Every structure is written in structure tokens, then in C-alpha cells.
Amino acid sequence: MAIAEDPWLDSSEPALQGGAWRTVPLPDGGGIAEYLIKTEEHSVLLTRIFPF
């Protein structure tokens, strides 16, 4: 997924948890992915996928 290269994608939005938590739509309207940006570790943790 592109979030590993750029977790601040234009299509991403803040998640309900706030802070560094984000959501991004999956391609072709397949759902959304939720993830946490760990800036101190320079990594992204994919936490959930919500299929539609």
C-alpha cells in the first residue's frame, strides 16, 4: 500500500482516535484502511481494514 511510502496521502483523513491515526479509502471503493503513523520510528502500523 502507498501508506508505507507516504502516510500523509492526499486521500487520507484523520481517524476518530485523532493524533497520528489516519484512514484512507481502498482502491475501487472496496472499503477503508486505518493506520497509525509512528514518526519516531519512521514507520506505519496498519491496524484495521473495513471492507464495504
N, C-alpha and C positions, 0 to 999 in steps of 0.2 A: 504494500500500500504506500501511497505517496506521503503519508504522515511521517514515515521514517526519514524522508529527505527534507520535508518542510512541515512541521507540525502546526504552523500558523497559516494553513491554506486559506485562500480567499473564501472558499465554500464552508469553512468550519465556523462554528459558533460556540460561545461559552456553554458549558453543561450546567445543570441545576446546582451542582456542588460548588460552582464558582472557582475562582483561583485559576490554577493551571489545568483544570479539567475542561475538555473540549468534546464536541460532537462533530461529525462530518457525514454527509449523505453518501451512501454506497452508490456505485455506478448503476445506471439504468433504473433508478428508483427502487432498488432492492432492500432498502432499509437505512439504518444509521449505525455508525460505529462510535463508541465512546472511548476516550483515551485520556491519559494523564501525561502531561509534559514534565519531565524531571530535568529541569535546567541545570542543576548542579552536577548531574550525572551525564548530561548531554544524551538523554535517551527518551523514548516514548514507550509507555506501557498501555497496550490495548487491553481494555478492561471488559467491554461488552460489545456484542453485535446484536442489534434489534432488527430482525428481518421483517419485511412487510409482506 
